[in-house]
Amino acid sequence: MSENVNVVIPTIGESVSEGTIGKWFFKEGDLVKKDQPLFELDSDKATLEVPAAASGKLKIIIPAGKSATVGTLIGMIELTEAVRESTGKSEPVKAPSNGKKDVKVSNSAPTPAVEAPTLTPAPSKSVETFSTKSVSVSDEDLKGVSPSKRRLIRQGVIPAPGSSASLWDESSQNIVRTPMTTLRKRIATRLVESQQTTATLTTFNEIDMSAVMSARSQLKDEFEKKNGVKLGFMSFFSRAVIEALAQFPDVNGRIEGDEILYPQYVNLGIAISTDRGLVV
């Protein structure tokens, strides 16, 4: 005999009526323990981890990436006899009422669970960069990188630190699509509204160009003799842009619909003055 505990979208806030399932931390049929993080819930206000209300076998009804209103049934936890015997006690279950939610999911922060099952395989030190070539990246190399960006590096969405050379590889010209979270959608909407309704300002920062000027002085004669044109500063600026885009790939991304597109290459446009006007 088994009983089920319903997993529902919890109340997120007073003005929030729905949320998006960012990801499930367990797969269909996995055993979960009470108070372990069960799934990640995104809204236009915040992102939170919802803990399991009971221990048992997980059944997923609504997959990750889908949106649902507060109170919607998105999964169930089956309380089997084996689970009852392993825990030494049964989990309290509320009687179902007209198909409505049976268990109120707590919004409190989950407490660390002991002997938690492995959610995903340990990340390999060989990761995919923009050029889809394996590069060994250790924890030491990722020092100072935010947890979210580390995850994107290991997934191959953005390049590992110091791998900007792969952005020149023409064979890697494809695009990685990543669904936007509800919170990121709201941020994007507000930023567009801000640009349309407020004055946009530009800031300028001074940098030390002495090393660039020295390199240009040493190479300009040889460069002009070889290529027939003078060596200007634009070449250095262009390379600096490529290096920056490798470290901050979001700047090279764009939004289409509900997805963020990360080009696996760089198309750099430079404006030049001609008799007919400014041309890129």
C-alpha positions as CSV (number, residue, x, y, z in Angstrom):
1,M,0.0,0.0,0.0
2,S,1.3,3.5,-0.8
3,E,0.1,7.0,-0.3
4,N,1.0,10.1,-2.2
5,V,1.9,13.6,-1.2
6,N,1.2,16.2,-3.8
7,V,3.9,18.7,-5.0
8,V,2.4,22.0,-6.0
9,I,3.5,25.5,-6.9
10,P,3.7,27.3,-3.6
11,T,2.6,30.9,-2.9
12,I,5.6,33.0,-3.9
13,G,4.3,36.5,-3.1
14,E,1.2,38.6,-2.7
15,S,1.3,39.8,-6.4
16,V,2.7,36.7,-8.0
17,S,0.1,34.3,-9.5
18,E,2.4,31.9,-11.4
19,G,6.0,30.6,-11.6
20,T,8.2,28.7,-13.9
21,I,9.9,25.4,-13.0
22,G,13.6,26.2,-13.5
23,K,14.8,22.7,-13.0
24,W,14.1,19.5,-11.0
25,F,16.9,18.5,-8.8
26,F,15.9,14.8,-9.1
27,K,14.8,12.6,-11.9
28,E,11.6,10.6,-12.3
29,G,11.5,7.7,-9.9
30,D,14.3,9.0,-7.7
31,L,14.0,8.6,-3.9
32,V,13.9,12.0,-2.2
33,K,14.1,12.9,1.5
34,K,12.1,15.4,3.4
35,D,13.5,19.0,3.3
36,Q,15.9,18.3,0.5
37,P,15.7,20.9,-2.4
38,L,13.2,19.4,-4.8
39,F,12.9,21.9,-7.6
40,E,13.8,25.5,-8.5
41,L,11.0,28.0,-9.0
42,D,11.4,31.2,-11.0
43,S,9.1,34.2,-10.9
44,D,9.4,37.8,-11.9
45,K,10.3,38.6,-8.3
46,A,12.8,36.0,-7.3
47,T,14.2,32.5,-7.8
48,L,13.9,30.0,-4.9
49,E,14.5,26.4,-4.1
50,V,11.4,24.5,-2.9
51,P,12.1,21.6,-0.5
52,A,10.4,18.2,-0.5
53,A,7.5,18.0,1.9
54,A,8.0,14.3,2.5
55,S,10.3,11.4,1.8
56,G,9.5,9.0,-1.0
57,K,9.7,8.2,-4.7
58,L,9.3,11.2,-7.0
59,K,6.8,11.4,-9.9
60,I,7.1,14.4,-12.2
61,I,3.9,15.7,-13.8
62,I,5.1,19.0,-15.2
63,P,8.7,19.1,-16.6
64,A,11.2,21.8,-16.1
65,G,10.8,25.0,-18.3
66,K,7.0,25.0,-18.0
67,S,5.0,27.7,-16.2
68,A,2.1,27.0,-13.8
69,T,-0.2,29.0,-11.5
70,V,0.1,28.9,-7.8
71,G,-1.4,25.7,-6.4
72,T,-1.0,23.7,-9.6
73,L,-0.1,20.0,-9.1
74,I,3.3,19.5,-10.7
75,G,4.4,16.2,-9.2
76,M,3.8,13.7,-6.4
77,I,5.9,11.9,-3.8
78,E,4.9,8.3,-3.3
79,L,5.2,7.1,0.3
80,T,5.9,3.4,-0.2
81,E,6.2,0.8,2.5
82,A,10.0,0.5,1.8
83,V,10.4,4.2,2.4
84,R,8.4,4.0,5.7
85,E,10.6,1.2,7.0
86,S,13.8,2.9,6.0
87,T,12.8,6.1,7.8
88,G,11.3,4.4,10.8
89,K,8.1,6.4,10.7
90,S,5.4,7.4,8.2
91,E,5.0,10.8,6.8
92,P,1.8,12.7,7.7
93,V,-0.5,13.0,4.6
94,K,-3.5,15.2,4.3
95,A,-6.7,13.7,2.8
96,P,-7.3,14.7,-0.8
97,S,-10.0,17.3,-1.4
98,N,-11.6,17.6,-4.8
99,G,-8.3,17.4,-6.7
100,K,-7.0,20.5,-4.9
101,K,-3.6,20.7,-3.4
102,D,-3.1,18.3,-0.4
103,V,0.1,19.5,1.0
104,K,1.2,23.1,1.5
105,V,4.9,23.4,0.4
106,S,7.0,25.5,2.7
107,N,8.8,28.5,1.4
108,S,11.4,28.3,4.2
109,A,15.0,27.7,3.2
110,P,15.8,24.0,3.0
111,T,18.1,22.4,5.6
112,P,21.1,20.3,4.4
113,A,20.2,16.6,4.2
114,V,22.4,13.8,5.4
115,E,23.5,11.2,2.9
116,A,21.7,12.9,0.0
117,P,21.6,10.9,-3.2
118,T,23.8,12.1,-6.1
119,L,21.8,14.5,-8.2
120,T,24.1,14.7,-11.2
121,P,27.5,13.3,-12.1
122,A,30.5,15.2,-10.8
123,P,31.6,17.8,-13.3
124,S,34.5,16.7,-15.5
125,K,37.6,18.8,-15.7
126,S,37.3,18.6,-19.5
127,V,34.7,21.1,-20.7
128,E,33.4,22.3,-24.0
129,T,34.4,25.8,-25.1
130,F,33.1,27.9,-27.9
131,S,35.1,26.0,-30.4
132,T,33.8,22.6,-29.0
133,K,37.3,21.6,-28.1
134,S,38.0,20.0,-24.7
135,V,40.0,22.2,-22.4
136,S,41.1,21.2,-18.9
137,V,39.7,23.7,-16.4
138,S,40.5,23.2,-12.7
139,D,38.8,24.8,-9.7
140,E,41.9,27.0,-9.5
141,D,41.2,28.4,-13.0
142,L,37.6,29.2,-12.0
143,K,38.5,31.2,-8.9
144,G,36.6,34.4,-8.8
145,V,34.0,33.2,-11.3
146,S,30.4,33.2,-10.0
147,P,28.6,29.9,-9.4
148,S,26.1,30.6,-12.2
149,K,28.9,31.4,-14.7
150,R,30.8,28.2,-13.6
151,R,27.8,26.2,-14.5
152,L,27.5,27.8,-17.9
153,I,31.3,27.1,-18.5
154,R,30.9,23.4,-17.7
155,Q,27.8,23.2,-19.9
156,G,29.7,24.7,-22.8
157,V,27.4,27.7,-23.1
158,I,30.2,30.2,-22.5
159,P,34.0,29.8,-22.9
160,A,36.4,29.0,-20.1
161,P,38.7,31.7,-18.9
162,G,41.6,32.3,-21.2
163,S,40.0,30.5,-24.2
164,S,39.2,33.6,-26.3
165,A,41.2,32.3,-29.2
166,S,38.4,29.8,-29.9
167,L,36.2,32.8,-30.9
168,W,38.3,33.1,-34.1
169,D,37.5,29.5,-35.2
170,E,35.1,29.8,-38.2
171,S,34.1,26.2,-37.9
172,S,32.4,27.0,-34.6
173,Q,29.9,29.4,-36.0
174,N,26.7,28.2,-34.4
175,I,24.4,29.6,-31.7
176,V,23.6,28.2,-28.2
177,R,20.0,28.9,-27.1
178,T,19.2,29.2,-23.4
179,P,15.6,29.8,-22.2
180,M,15.2,32.9,-20.1
181,T,13.9,32.6,-16.6
182,T,10.8,34.6,-15.6
183,L,13.0,36.9,-13.5
184,R,15.3,37.6,-16.4
185,K,12.3,38.3,-18.7
186,R,11.0,40.9,-16.2
187,I,14.5,42.5,-16.0
188,A,14.7,42.7,-19.8
189,T,11.3,44.4,-20.0
190,R,12.1,47.0,-17.3
191,L,15.5,47.8,-19.0
192,V,13.8,48.5,-22.3
193,E,11.2,50.6,-20.6
194,S,14.0,52.5,-18.8
195,Q,15.7,53.3,-22.1
196,Q,12.5,54.5,-23.7
197,T,11.4,56.7,-20.8
198,T,14.7,58.1,-19.3
199,A,17.8,59.9,-20.5
200,T,20.6,57.4,-21.4
201,L,24.1,58.5,-20.4
202,T,27.5,57.4,-21.4
203,T,30.5,57.2,-19.1
204,F,34.2,57.5,-20.2
205,N,37.2,55.9,-18.4
206,E,40.8,56.7,-18.9
207,I,43.3,53.8,-19.4
208,D,47.0,53.5,-19.7
209,M,47.9,53.1,-23.4
210,S,51.7,53.3,-23.0
211,A,52.2,49.6,-23.7
212,V,50.0,49.7,-26.9
213,M,51.7,52.9,-28.1
214,S,55.1,51.3,-27.6
215,A,54.1,48.1,-29.5
216,R,52.7,50.2,-32.3
217,S,56.0,52.2,-32.6
218,Q,58.0,49.0,-32.8
219,L,55.8,47.3,-35.4
220,K,54.3,50.1,-37.6
221,D,57.2,50.2,-40.1
222,E,57.2,46.4,-40.6
223,F,53.4,46.3,-40.7
224,E,53.1,49.0,-43.4
225,K,55.8,47.4,-45.5
226,K,54.1,44.0,-45.3
227,N,50.4,45.1,-45.7
228,G,50.6,48.4,-47.5
229,V,48.6,50.3,-44.8
230,K,49.6,52.0,-41.6
231,L,49.1,50.3,-38.3
232,G,46.6,52.2,-36.3
233,F,45.1,51.8,-32.8
234,M,41.9,50.2,-34.2
235,S,43.6,46.8,-34.5
236,F,44.4,46.8,-30.8
237,F,40.9,48.0,-29.9
238,S,39.4,45.2,-32.0
239,R,41.5,42.5,-30.3
240,A,40.6,44.0,-26.9
241,V,36.9,43.7,-27.8
242,I,37.4,40.0,-28.7
243,E,39.1,39.3,-25.4
244,A,36.4,41.1,-23.5
245,L,33.6,39.2,-25.2
246,A,35.3,35.9,-24.2
247,Q,35.2,37.0,-20.6
248,F,31.7,38.5,-20.7
249,P,29.7,36.5,-23.3
250,D,26.4,38.1,-22.3
251,V,27.5,41.2,-24.1
252,N,27.7,39.2,-27.3
253,G,24.3,37.6,-26.7
254,R,20.9,38.7,-27.9
255,I,17.2,38.0,-27.0
256,E,14.8,36.3,-29.4
257,G,11.4,35.7,-28.0
258,D,11.8,33.9,-24.6
259,E,15.4,32.7,-25.3
260,I,18.9,34.2,-25.0
261,L,21.1,33.4,-28.0
262,Y,24.8,33.1,-27.4
263,P,26.7,33.3,-30.8
264,Q,29.7,31.0,-30.8
265,Y,31.7,33.5,-32.8
266,V,32.3,37.3,-33.1
267,N,31.1,39.5,-35.9
268,L,32.8,42.8,-35.2
269,G,31.6,45.9,-37.1
270,I,33.8,49.0,-37.4
271,A,32.5,52.3,-38.8
272,I,34.6,54.0,-41.4
273,S,34.1,57.4,-43.1
274,T,33.6,57.4,-46.9
275,D,32.6,60.0,-49.5
276,R,29.0,58.8,-49.2
277,G,29.0,58.9,-45.4
278,L,29.6,56.6,-42.5
279,V,29.7,52.9,-43.4
280,V,30.0,49.8,-41.1
